[in-house]
Amino acid sequence: MQPTTECRSKAMPCSKSDPEQFSPLSKNPIATPADASSLNAEIISPCEPSDSETKSKPLAPVKTPHLSKNHHPPGLYLVATPIGNLSDISLRALELLNSAHVIACEDRRITSRLLDRHGISKPLVPYHEHNADTAGPELIRRLKDGAIVALVSDAGTPLLSDPGYKLVQHCLANDIHLSAIPGASSILMSLILSGLPSDRFFFNGFLSPKKMARIKALTALTEIPGTLIFLESPKRLAASLADMNQVLGPRPAAVARELTKLYEQVKRGTLDQLAQFYAQSGSPKGEITVVVAPPIAAKKVSIDDIDRALIAAFEAFSVRGAVQHVCKQLDVRKKIVYERALVLDKKRS
C-alpha cells in the first residue's frame, strides 16, 4: 500500500504541474487551482501577510443580519473561530462577538482580520500562554463586574492546544457563568477525513520536540483502544512519524494539512510509508495534524487452538522449540503456551 494524497478545493480541477503538491507515491494529484481569485472564501493564517496581501484592497465587511446584543447573560464565552476559511464561522459566534464587551484573543492582528471581515468592532485584549497569569485576573475582574467576555484563539476551538484552561478554572472557582459557541476544529476535521475509526479517539496535542521524551510519551499511548490524534510542527513531522512507527508499529495513518484552505491535503498510508515520504520530500507547509489508527485487536486464541498447535509442533520440535514455534504462530504469550506444553508433554510420556 502506497501513501495516497487527497486535496479538496472549491470547484477547481486537479493539476500535476506543481511538483510540491504531487507525490510520486500517489496516483491522486493535489488540486492546484490556476486562479485562486475565483474562490469566494478568504483564507486566514497566523503568518504575517505577504507584500501582495498588504497592497491589495481590503475586503468589504460581510453584512450579517440579526446580530442582536440582548440574548447573552454576563459571563465567559469560549468561541470557536475558523481554522483557515473565514466563512467557517457560525451565526451564533458572530452574534456573541457582536454582543461582547471585550474579546480576549491570542493575536490581535489575526482576530482583527476576522472581525473586520464581518463588520464587528470590539475592544481586543491579548490573552495567551505568556501573559495568562497577569491578563487572567483582569478578565475575572471584568466578569465579576458583569461583562460579557468572549475568548477566542487564533484558529479553531479555545482550550484545545490553545490558551484558556486557567481562565475557565478561575471562572468556575468564582461562580462566573461559562458557556461555549462550537465551531471549526482541525482535530475533528482531520479525524473524519482520515478514513480511520472515529467511534473512539484520543487527542494528544503536540509531542515533545525531544526524541527520548517523545518516545516515552508514545509508549504510554500504545494500548489505547482508539484512534490517536496529534498536532505537529512541519519541521518535526518526519522525525515524529519515524518515532511513531518505531513505538506503535506500521499502523495506518493520515497526515492532514492546510485544512479548509486552498491547498488542503490529506496523505494516507502506514506510518513507515509516511515517515519515509516526508523524510525524502522535506518539511511540508501549513498546520499539521497526524491521525493514527488504533492497535490491531489481538486474535482470540482458545486453549484448544494452543493444544492443537502444540501437538502438531511436537512432531518436529522439542518441547522448548514447540513453545517458541506456537508463540510465534498464534501470537500468544509464552507463559500460557509453556503451561499447556508441560501438560501435553506429561500426557504423552
N, C-alpha and C positions, 0 to 999 in steps of 0.2 A: 504494500500500500504506500503510495507516494503522497506527500502533503498536498492538499488541494487548497486553492485560493478562491475566494469569492468576494465580490465587491458589489455594493449597491449604490446607484446614483439615480437621480430623478430623470426618467425618460431619456437616458443617454446611451449611445451604442458603446460596445466594448472595442478596445483597440489594443494591439500588441506593439504599438510603436514606442512605448515608454519602457525602457529596459528595467527601470527600477520597480515598475508596477507589474511586471510579468515574470513569473518564475518558471525556469526550465523544468522544475519538478512538477509543475501543474499544467494541465490542459485547459484550465479555466482562466482566461485573462482577467486582469483587473480593469474595471471600467475607467477609461481616461477621457473625459469629455473634452471635445475640441474647443468648446466655447463655454467657459464657466459662467459667463454673464447671463446665459439663458436660464440659470436656476433662479427661482423666486426667493429662496431662503438665503439668509445671511449666515455666515459661519463665525462663531466666536472662538477665540483662542487665548490662553493665558499669555502667549508670547506678545512682545511688542509689535505694533502694526508696522508693516513694511512701508517703504517710501511711496509705493504706488497707492497704498491704502490711505496714507495721510494726505495725499494730494487729491484723492477722489472726493466727489461731493457727498456730504453726509446723507444718509437715508432719511426720508421724511418719516416722522413718527407714525406708527400704526394707530389708527383710531379704533380703540376698543370700547364698545358701548357698555353702559350699565356698570361702571366702576364705582359702586356705592361705597361710602365711607362709614356706614352706620350699622354694619352687621357683625362686627367683631368686638368682643369684650376685651378689656385691657389684658395684656399678658405677652408671653414669648411665643412666637410662631416660627417654626422651622420650615422654610420654604425651599422646595426643590427648584432648581433653575436648569436651563438647557445644558447639555454636555457638549454641544457643538453647534447645532442648528437653532438659531434664535426663535424659530417658530414653535419649538417644542416646549412651550410653557402653557400652563392651564389658565383658564379664565379666573378661577378661584385664586391662583397665585398672583395674577395681575391685580385682582380686586384687593387682596390683602396688602400687597406692596403699596397700592394707592391709598390704603387706609392707615398704614403705619405712621407713627410719629417719627421713627428713626429706623434705619436699616443697618444692621451690623453685617459687615462683609469682610472677606479676606483682602481683596484688592479693589480699591475704589475705581480704578480705571476700567476694570472689566465689568463691574456691576453698573457703572455709569453708562456704559455702552448698551447694556441690556435695557436699562430704564429709559434711555433716550430713544431707543428703538420703539418703545411702547408709550412714549409721551408721558412718562411719570417723573416727577421731580420731588425728591425727598432727601433729607439730611442723611449722609453716609458716615458711619463710624467704623474705623478699622477694628476687626476682631480676628486674630489668628493665633497660632501656637506661641508666637514670640511675645505677644502682649496680653495674653488671656488673663494673667494674674493682676494686671493693672486695669485693663478695659472692662473685665467682668464685673467688678464691684460697682463701677459707674453705671453699667447697664442695669444691674439689680436695683440701684437707687432709682433710676427712671421707672423701672417696672413697679416698684413699690409706690411710686407717685401716680400710678395709673396710666402709664404709657403703653401703647401698642408697639412692640419691638419685633421686627422681622429679622431672622438670622438666615443669611444665605452664604453659600460657598461660591468659589469661582465657577464651578460646574458640578451639576448633579445634586445629590441629596446631602444636606448637612449631617455631620457626625460620622458618616461612612468614609473613614480615612480622611476626614476633614475636621476642623475645629468645632467645638460646641458641647462636648460632653460635660466639661466643668460647669459651663453656664447652665445646662439643664439640671445638674445636680444642685446648684445654688437655688434655682427656681423651686425645685421640689422641697428643699430644706426650708424655704421661706414661704411655702404655700402660695406660690405665684401660678396663675393659670398658664398651662402649657398645651400647645396644640401643634399640628403639622399640616402642611399642604403638600401632598405627594406629587411626584412627577418623575422626571428623567433620572435614570441610573445606569451607568455603564456596567455595573455589576450584573443587574438583571438582563440587560440587553445582550451582553456577551454570553450569558448563560443560555438564553433561549435561541441564540444564533449558533451556538457551538455544535448542536446536534447531539449533545451528551445528556444523560439523565438529569431531569430538573425537579424530580419529586423530593429529593433531599440534597442540600448543598451546604458547604461551609465556606464562609468568606474569611480569608486570612489577611487581606490587605497586602502591604509591602513586606517582602522578605528582607533580612539583613543584607547590607552590602558586603559583609564579611563572609567568606566561604564557610568557615567552620560553624559560625552561628547559623548560617543558612541551612546547612546540612542537619544541624541539631534540631532546628525548627521543623524541617521537612520530615525528619524521623518521627517526631511526635504526631504527625498527621497521617502516617501510613495506614493505620487501622480505621480511620474514619469512614463509615459506610455511606459516603455521599460524594457528590462532585465537589472538587476543590476549586476555589476562585482566588486568583492573586492579581494584584496590581504590580507593575514592574517598570523600571526605568528602561528606555530603549538601549542605553549603553550596557546595562547588565543583563539584557534579555538572554543572549546566547549562553552566558555562564550559568544563569539561573535554570534554564531549560536543561543544561547538562547535569546540574546537581539534582534536579527533579528526576531525571532519567536514572541517575545513579541510585537514588534513595527509593523512589516509587516504582521503578521499572518502566518498561516501554508502554505505558498506558496511552490510550487515545487521548488527544488533547486538541485545543484550539487556541490560536493567538489572534486576538481582535484588536484592531487599532483604528483610530480616526472615526469612531462610531458616530453616526448621523452626519458626518462631514462629507465633502465632495469625494474624497478618496477612501471611503470606508472599506475596510478589508478584514476578512476572516480567513485565516490559513489553518487548515486542519491536517492532522497526521498523528503519528505516535511521537512521544516525547523525544526519542532518539532521532527521528527524522527531522523534527522541528529544530532540535538543538544543532544538528549538522547544517541545516539550511541557513539558519541565522548566523552561525559561525562563519559560513562561506560568503554570505551576502552582505554582512555588516549590519550595523545598528539601523533599524527602521526609524522612520519619523513618526511623531504623534504620541498620543496617550495609549498605553499598552495594558491590556487585560489578558491574563492567561487562565484558561479553564481546563481542568484535568479530570478525567473520568474516575469513578470510584474504583476501589480494588476489585479485581475479579473474584467473584464468590467461589470459595473452595468447593470442589465437588464432594458431595456427601458419599462417604465410603462406609459400608457396613462391615461388621465383624466377619460375616460370611464372605464378602468380597476379599478381605485380607486373607482369610484362611485358604480360599481357592487359589489366590495368587501365590501364597507361600508353598502350598502343596505342589504346585507346578514348578516353582523355583527350586524346591528340594531336589528335583530330578537333575539339575545342572549345577547347583551351588551347595556349598556348606551352609550351615545354619547362619553364620555371620554374613556370608555372601548373599544368601537368600533374603535376609533382612534388608541389607543395603539395596538390593535389586527392587524389592517390593516398595520400599520407601520412595524410591525414585519413580517407579512405575505408577503408583497411586497417589503420590504427593501427600503422604501422611506422616505423622510424627513417628520417630524411631521407637520411642518408648512403647507405644501401642503395638507396633509390628513385632518388636522383640518379645513382648509378653506372650503374644499369640504364637510366635515361633517356638518358644520354650514348651508351651502346652502341646503343640502338634508334634514336636520332636520327641516328647516324652511318650506320646501315644503310639508313635510308630516304632519305638525301640523296645 
